[in-house]
Amino acid sequence: MTTTQPSTALVPLGVSDPADAALRQAVAAHLARYTGQTRTHTESDLRAFLAWCAARHVDPLTAHRVHVELYVQENRRYKPSTIYRRLSVVAGFYRTAVIDGVLTASPADHVRRPHVPPESPTLGLSHLQFEAMLQAGRTSVNINRVCAGSPRRNPPRLRRPRSGSAHR
């Protein structure tokens, strides 16, 4: 019977030292929860945190709340939404480690997250503009319209005169 090594796809973060087996397992367990683009983005954000830890000689599995706070402080050059997302990935990683019994408590539990406004600065329609557009579509006199939230309406059919009958 042959044994297989864990897939390198689940341990992509350059953690190759056998002494770091617990970290490898924690990273693999966390990333296994995600697929597709979400996994790719989560991996990228987790890689940034682990690189930050390595540059400061901090073992991620023995880190304290102060380390996570410093990580947030050193990321202040980014927009609040980016910091919030990165901190969410770090908190999720530690939450998974606690669930799996790798850690007894998460160092990210009580770290304050930056305020992110509910309205996105991304180009596009605001909530009110979108609602106004839907309302305009609902009240439109265009008989060919198809509007979100309302049943599809077919244009009225033209009546054909009955054959053989001049009047009704």
Phi, psi and chi 1 to 4 in degrees:
 res  aa     phi    psi   chi1   chi2   chi3   chi4
   1 MET       -  131.6 -176.5  168.9  154.2      -
   2 THR  -100.8  146.0   61.1      -      -      -
   3 THR  -104.3  145.7   59.4      -      -      -
   4 THR  -110.1  146.5   58.9      -      -      -
   5 GLN   -74.1  154.1  -67.0  -69.9  -20.3      -
   6 PRO   -59.7  145.9  -12.5   18.5      -      -
   7 SER   -59.7  133.9  167.1      -      -      -
   8 THR   -67.5  -17.4   55.4      -      -      -
   9 ALA   -66.7  -28.3      -      -      -      -
  10 LEU   -88.5  -12.7  -67.7  178.3      -      -
  11 VAL  -129.0   67.2 -169.2      -      -      -
  12 PRO   -92.7    3.6   34.9  -35.8      -      -
  13 LEU   -93.7   17.0  -59.0  171.4      -      -
  14 GLY    76.4   19.7      -      -      -      -
  15 VAL   -91.5   93.8 -177.3      -      -      -
  16 SER  -114.0  -13.5   58.8      -      -      -
  17 ASP   -69.1  127.0 -174.5   -3.6      -      -
  18 PRO   -58.1  -24.5  -21.0   29.2      -      -
  19 ALA   -66.9  -19.8      -      -      -      -
  20 ASP   -95.5   28.0  -66.5  -30.9      -      -
  21 ALA   -59.9  -38.5      -      -      -      -
  22 ALA   -64.6  -40.5      -      -      -      -
  23 LEU   -68.0  -41.9 -179.3   58.3      -      -
  24 ARG   -56.9  -45.2  -70.9  172.9   54.7   91.9
  25 GLN   -66.4  -41.7 -176.9  177.4    1.4      -
  26 ALA   -64.6  -41.5      -      -      -      -
  27 VAL   -64.6  -46.0  167.6      -      -      -
  28 ALA   -62.3  -42.1      -      -      -      -
  29 ALA   -64.5  -39.8      -      -      -      -
  30 HIS   -69.3  -46.9 -178.3   64.7      -      -
  31 LEU   -69.1  -24.4  -68.1  178.2      -      -
  32 ALA   -66.1  -16.6      -      -      -      -
  33 ARG   -76.0  -11.6  -57.1  175.1   75.3 -175.1
  34 TYR  -121.6  157.2  -57.1   99.2      -      -
  35 THR  -136.9  165.7   60.2      -      -      -
  36 GLY    59.7 -141.8      -      -      -      -
  37 GLN   -65.7  -33.3  -70.9  -69.6   19.8      -
  38 THR   -61.6  -41.8  -57.1      -      -      -
  39 ARG   -64.6  -43.0 -174.7 -171.8 -172.6  -72.4
  40 THR   -60.2  -45.6  -58.2      -      -      -
  41 HIS   -70.7  -38.4  -65.2  153.2      -      -
  42 THR   -63.8  -43.1  -59.6      -      -      -
  43 GLU   -60.6  -42.6  178.6 -176.9  -24.3      -
  44 SER   -62.3  -45.6  174.4      -      -      -
  45 ASP   -67.5  -38.3  -70.5  -21.7      -      -
  46 LEU   -67.7  -39.0 -171.6   54.4      -      -
  47 ARG   -60.2  -40.5  178.3 -179.8  -76.0  126.8
  48 ALA   -62.4  -42.3      -      -      -      -
  49 PHE   -66.8  -44.3  175.2   69.0      -      -
  50 LEU   -66.1  -34.6  -64.7  178.8      -      -
  51 ALA   -67.1  -39.9      -      -      -      -
  52 TRP   -60.5  -45.0 -178.8   90.0      -      -
  53 CYS   -61.5  -45.4  -72.6      -      -      -
  54 ALA   -62.4  -39.9      -      -      -      -
  55 ALA   -65.5  -23.2      -      -      -      -
  56 ARG  -108.0    9.5  -75.6  148.3 -169.6   82.1
  57 HIS    55.8   42.7  -53.5  -71.0      -      -
  58 VAL  -109.3  124.5  173.6      -      -      -
  59 ASP   -76.0  119.0  176.7    8.3      -      -
  60 PRO   -56.7  -28.5  -21.1   30.1      -      -
  61 LEU   -86.1   -5.4  -64.7 -178.5      -      -
  62 THR  -119.7   12.3   60.5      -      -      -
  63 ALA   -67.4  154.6      -      -      -      -
  64 HIS  -113.6  172.1  -63.7  -78.0      -      -
  65 ARG   -54.3  -39.2 -175.2 -170.7   52.2   77.5
  66 VAL   -59.8  -34.3   67.8      -      -      -
  67 HIS   -66.2  -42.6  -64.8  116.6      -      -
  68 VAL   -67.3  -38.3 -179.6      -      -      -
  69 GLU   -61.3  -42.8  -67.1  -84.2    4.8      -
  70 LEU   -64.1  -38.7  -72.4  170.9      -      -
  71 TYR   -59.2  -44.6  175.3   69.0      -      -
  72 VAL   -63.4  -45.3  170.1      -      -      -
  73 GLN   -60.4  -40.3  -74.7  -63.0  -38.7      -
  74 GLU   -76.1   -8.8  -69.1 -176.4   24.3      -
  75 ASN  -100.4   11.3  -82.9  -78.7      -      -
  76 ARG   -61.5  -15.4  -69.2  -74.7 -179.9 -151.0
  77 ARG   -71.0  -16.0   67.2 -177.1  179.3  -89.3
  78 TYR   -89.7  165.3  -62.4  111.4      -      -
  79 LYS   -67.5  152.4  -69.1 -175.8  176.9 -174.3
  80 PRO   -54.5  -35.7  -26.6   34.3      -      -
  81 SER   -66.1  -34.9   58.5      -      -      -
  82 THR   -69.8  -44.2  -59.1      -      -      -
  83 ILE   -61.7  -43.8  -61.6  167.8      -      -
  84 TYR   -59.6  -46.3 -168.2   96.2      -      -
  85 ARG   -63.7  -45.9 -173.6 -165.0   72.5 -124.6
  86 ARG   -62.8  -41.2  -74.8 -174.4  171.5 -170.6
  87 LEU   -66.8  -34.5 -177.7   54.0      -      -
  88 SER   -63.0  -39.1  -67.6      -      -      -
  89 VAL   -65.9  -44.9  168.2      -      -      -
  90 VAL   -62.0  -45.6  170.3      -      -      -
  91 ALA   -62.4  -40.4      -      -      -      -
  92 GLY   -64.5  -38.9      -      -      -      -
  93 PHE   -60.9  -47.5  166.8   71.1      -      -
  94 TYR   -68.4  -35.3  -78.1  122.6      -      -
  95 ARG   -61.7  -43.0 -171.1  178.2  -39.2  110.8
  96 THR   -63.3  -40.2  -57.4      -      -      -
  97 ALA   -64.1  -36.4      -      -      -      -
  98 VAL   -69.6  -44.8  168.9      -      -      -
  99 ILE   -58.8  -40.2  -69.7  167.9      -      -
 100 ASP   -82.1   -1.8  -68.3  -14.0      -      -
 101 GLY    81.7    9.6      -      -      -      -
 102 VAL   -72.7  -36.9  176.3      -      -      -
 103 LEU  -124.4  156.6  -63.0  175.5      -      -
 104 THR   -90.7  -26.0   57.4      -      -      -
 105 ALA  -149.7  152.3      -      -      -      -
 106 SER   -89.7  129.5  167.9      -      -      -
 107 PRO   -73.0   -8.7   24.5  -30.7      -      -
 108 ALA   -97.7    0.5      -      -      -      -
 109 ASP   -57.5  -43.8  -87.1   -9.8      -      -
 110 HIS  -111.5   21.9  -59.1  -72.9      -      -
 111 VAL   -79.1  130.5  175.4      -      -      -
 112 ARG   -74.9  134.9  -64.8  172.0   96.4 -169.1
 113 ARG   -94.8  146.8  -64.9  175.4 -171.5 -125.8
 114 PRO   -67.9  153.4   22.7  -29.7      -      -
 115 HIS   -74.5  129.7  173.5   71.3      -      -
 116 VAL  -119.2  119.3  178.3      -      -      -
 117 PRO   -61.8  147.2    9.3  -12.9      -      -
 118 PRO   -67.0  -28.7   19.7  -26.6      -      -
 119 GLU   -84.2  128.3  -76.4  -69.0  -37.5      -
 120 SER   -79.5  139.0  171.4      -      -      -
 121 PRO   -78.9    2.1   28.2  -32.9      -      -
 122 THR   -64.3  141.9  -54.7      -      -      -
 123 LEU   -62.1  140.3  -67.0  177.1      -      -
 124 GLY   149.1 -176.0      -      -      -      -
 125 LEU   -78.0  141.5  -62.1  176.0      -      -
 126 SER   -75.7  171.9   71.8      -      -      -
 127 HIS   -58.9  -44.3  173.1   72.8      -      -
 128 LEU   -68.0  -38.5  -66.3  175.8      -      -
 129 GLN   -64.7  -40.2  -69.2  168.9  -32.7      -
 130 PHE   -64.1  -43.6 -179.0   67.8      -      -
 131 GLU   -62.4  -39.5  -73.4  -65.1  -32.9      -
 132 ALA   -64.5  -38.7      -      -      -      -
 133 MET   -65.7  -42.0 -177.7 -178.2   71.8      -
 134 LEU   -63.5  -42.6  -73.5  177.4      -      -
 135 GLN   -64.0  -39.6 -175.5   58.5   31.6      -
 136 ALA   -62.9  -38.4      -      -      -      -
 137 GLY   -66.6  -37.4      -      -      -      -
 138 ARG   -67.3  -34.1  -73.4 -176.0 -169.9  109.4
 139 THR   -97.6    5.5   59.3      -      -      -
 140 SER   -65.4  146.6  172.1      -      -      -
 141 VAL   -89.2   -1.7  -65.4      -      -      -
 142 ASN   -67.5  117.1 -177.2   -9.7      -      -
 143 ILE   -74.3  -11.4   62.5  171.7      -      -
 144 ASN   -96.6   10.6  -66.2  -43.3      -      -
 145 ARG   -75.6  151.4   76.2  176.1 -172.7  -88.3
 146 VAL  -130.0  120.4  174.7      -      -      -
 147 CYS  -117.5  140.5 -175.7      -      -      -
 148 ALA   -62.3  137.0      -      -      -      -
 149 GLY    87.4   -3.1      -      -      -      -
 150 SER  -129.7  153.7   63.7      -      -      -
 151 PRO   -65.4  152.7   16.9  -22.9      -      -
 152 ARG   -65.6  132.4 -177.4 -179.4  175.3  120.9
 153 ARG  -111.8  125.6  -60.4 -173.6 -176.7  167.9
 154 ASN   -88.7  147.1  -65.3  -35.8      -      -
 155 PRO   -63.9  150.5   15.6  -22.5      -      -
 156 PRO   -61.8  145.2   17.0  -23.7      -      -
 157 ARG   -88.4  145.2  -63.3 -178.8 -173.6 -165.1
 158 LEU   -79.2  138.7  -62.5  175.4      -      -
 159 ARG   -82.0  138.1  -65.9 -173.8 -165.2 -177.6
 160 ARG   -95.9  141.0  -71.6 -170.4 -129.3  166.6
 161 PRO   -66.2  145.4   12.4  -16.8      -      -
 162 ARG   -69.5  141.2  -66.7 -176.4 -171.7  170.6
 163 SER   -76.8  138.6   59.6      -      -      -
 164 GLY    80.5    2.4      -      -      -      -
 165 SER  -126.8  126.6  169.9      -      -      -
 166 ALA   -88.4  -25.6      -      -      -      -
 167 HIS  -143.5  167.9   57.3  -68.9      -      -
 168 ARG  -110.2      -  -67.0 -174.4 -171.0  174.0
